[in-house]
Amino acid sequence: GSDDIIAGNVSKYIVLPAAYSGQPKKGHLIFDACFESGNLGRVDHVTEFEYDLFIRPDTCNPRFRVWFNFTVENVKESQ
């Protein structure tokens, strides 16, 4: 569930719609936070235009989530 502890960063994570099989197409977003100060721990696909993003807590203080640092690739126009 969403209350689970998120231990690591997503690394070139391709988000595909449920029941989709095959190669990713333009618009199937690729999230990455596998770099210094990256903090995206999980991505859930909701719709083509909506994703739930779970940010890892700050390393020095687990009570806080004070920044969002990740990349998104493979976006199609108007997405």
C-alpha positions in Angstrom: 0.0 0.0 0.0 0.9 3.7 0.0 2.0 3.4 3.6 4.9 1.0 2.7 8.4 2.3 3.3 10.0 3.3 0.0 13.7 2.2 0.2 15.2 3.1 -3.2 14.8 5.3 -6.2 13.1 4.3 -9.4 15.6 3.8 -12.2 14.4 4.2 -15.8 11.0 2.9 -14.8 8.6 2.7 -17.8 5.0 3.1 -16.8 2.7 1.1 -19.0 -1.1 1.0 -18.8 -2.7 -2.0 -17.2 -3.2 -5.0 -19.6 -0.8 -3.4 -22.1 1.8 -5.7 -23.6 4.5 -5.0 -26.1 7.1 -2.3 -26.6 6.6 1.1 -25.0 5.2 3.7 -27.3 5.5 7.5 -27.3 3.5 8.7 -24.3 4.5 5.7 -22.0 6.4 7.8 -19.6 9.9 6.8 -18.3 10.7 8.1 -14.8 14.2 8.1 -13.4 15.6 9.2 -10.0 18.7 7.1 -10.0 21.2 10.0 -9.5 22.5 12.1 -6.6 19.6 13.8 -4.8 17.0 11.9 -6.8 14.1 11.0 -4.5 11.3 9.4 -6.5 10.5 6.0 -4.8 7.4 4.7 -6.6 5.1 5.6 -9.6 1.6 4.3 -10.0 -0.2 4.8 -13.4 -3.8 6.2 -12.9 -4.7 7.4 -16.4 -2.7 8.6 -19.5 -2.5 12.0 -17.9 -2.4 11.1 -14.2 0.2 9.4 -12.1 0.6 8.9 -8.4 4.2 9.7 -7.4 5.7 8.7 -4.1 8.7 10.7 -2.9 11.2 9.2 -0.5 11.8 11.0 2.8 14.8 13.3 3.3 17.8 11.2 4.2 18.7 13.4 7.3 15.1 13.7 8.6 12.6 11.0 7.6 9.7 13.3 8.8 10.1 15.6 5.8 9.8 15.5 2.0 11.0 18.9 1.0 12.0 18.5 -2.7 11.0 16.6 -5.8 14.0 15.6 -8.0 13.5 13.1 -10.9 13.3 13.1 -14.7 10.5 12.2 -17.1 11.2 11.0 -20.6 9.2 9.8 -23.6 6.4 12.4 -23.3 4.2 13.0 -26.3 3.0 16.4 -27.4 0.1 17.7 -25.3 0.5 15.0 -22.6 
